[in-house]
Amino acid sequence: MLTFLQRHATWLKWLLAIGLMTALFWFHRKGLAELSTREIGWSFFGAAIVVRLVSLGLTFLRWRMLVTGIGLPFRVRDAFRLGLLGEACNLLGPGSAGGDLLKAVWLAKDYPGRRASAAATVLLDRVLGLWSLFVVGALATLIPSATTLGPEMQWAIWTLWSGAVGGLVGIGSLLVPAVTHSRLMHWLTTWRGVGRIVRELMDSITLYQQRPLAIVLAAALSISVHVGFLSSFALCAVALNGDRPIPSYVDHLVGLPLPEALASIVPTPNGVGALEWAVTWFYRQHQQTIDPDSSPEQLEAAQTNGLFTALAYRATILIGGVIGLLYYFSARRNVSEHLPNL
């Protein structure tokens, strides 16, 4: 059974995504019928696309900061090239980690003597991205204009702050030499099979300890990235829902980090299905917060608005993936020479 799952993992994850979306469309089939009658704010949707693409480009620069931070030569052009290929991989592969794997393998081939270091940059890029998402959400809860969430949503605020503070402590501790040179780390380097990898990872982190500014700048850029992504989400909400009651911009900053984080770990292609379900749930909770006596019709309308918002944002993600695919086909020979199994 395990062998079957491993062999057909990609197709099974696509089936999971299709199943989630089919169920979502079925439960909200009445609301979906309204889509053809809604007036779409194309200027807002166009702005959402631009904001997301710019933010996506900043993620490529963030990764480059981390690569050059450990002394590996890495051009801006190469960062964008591999970033776009990663987006193409995310569009077709399971989850959102497929692009990370491609970047790690490619960089490792360019620097065979620093393979663990190459992997460390991709891993740290992922960690910083997830951490900064929690930071944006946590800080947004301090903005006075944010809607006060009801008791049923207080756990979300605690989760945001726990992730933000816990991540800060975890990332900060790695920059302390006493941690990387501790007995525990030394013991891990003696493990058969993984000891050498752990040692190389610790050596890479030691390089960051000598250049902490690289981590600080990458973290600051990462926060800007997620403000951009969430702003794109809010623009999609305005584009698809017009004057209908929807969460405010600040409410989107507070309520969407957890759905985004969920989508990044659910094993479906680019989080398809998981993100849409989570956003419709957030819109429902927001409606209950502003009006505890909401009727079933009002709750259904709120979920429909959330679904339309999520689908519009999904379209902006697909545009980035399509751009990556176009680059892949234009540079297919070079890609095939570097990664023949891709």
C-alpha positions, 0 to 999 in steps of 0.5 A: 500500500505504501509503495502504491501511494509513493508511486502515484503520489502526484496523481493522488494529490491532484485527485485530492485537489479536484475533490476539494474544489468539487465539494466546494463548488457543490456546497456553494452552487447557488452562489456560484450562479451569481458570478455571471451577473456580477460586475467585475472591477477590472481595474482592481483586479489588474492592480491585484495582478501587478501587486502580486507579480511585484511581490513574487519578484521580491521573493526571488530577491529574498532568496538571492540575499540568502544565497549570497549571504553564505558566499555563493555567487548568484546573479539577480538574473539567475534568481529570477530564472530559477524563481520562475521555474519554481513557479512553473513547478508549483503550478503542476507539482504537489504542494508548494514545495516542488519549486523549492526542491527544483531550486535546491537541486539546481543550485547544488549542481552549480556548487557540488561542493556546497550542496548542503549550503544550497539546500540551507538557503532554500530551507531558510527562505521557506522558513522566513517566508512562513514566519513573516506571514505570521508576523504580518498577521500578528502586527495587523491585530494591533491596528485599531481599525481591525475588526475585534474578532469574536471568542471563536476566533481568539485562537487564531490571534494566539496562533499568529502571535505564537508563530511570530514570537516562536519563529523570532526566537528560533531564527534568532537562536540559530544566529547565536554561536553557542547554539550551533556549537552546542553539544547537541549539534555536535552529537547530531553530526556524529549520526551515520548518514545525516551527520555530514549533512548536519555539519554542512548545515551548521557550517552554512549557519555559521556563515550567516552568524558572520553576516547577520545583516543578510538575515535581517534584510531578508526578513524585512523584505519577506514581511514586505512580500507578504504585505503585498500578497495579502494586499493583492488578496484584498484587491481581488475582494474589491474587484469581485464583490464591489459594494457587498459587505466584505472584510476590510483591508486590515481584516484581510491582513489579520484573517488570511495568513492562516489560510495562506499558511495552510495552503503552503503545507497541504499536499495539493498542487499549489494548495488548490482547494485548501486555500479556497476552503480556508478563505470561505471559512474566514469570510463566514467567521468574519460575518458572524463576528460583525453580526452574531445574529446573521441569518443562514442566507447572510452566512452563505452570501459571505462564504460566496463572497469569500469563494469569489475572492479566493478564485480571483486570487487563484487566477493571479497565482496561475498567471505567475505560474503561466509566466514560469511555464512560458520561460520553461518552454523558451529555455527548455534545452538549457533546463533539460541539460541541467535537470534531465529528469524535469 
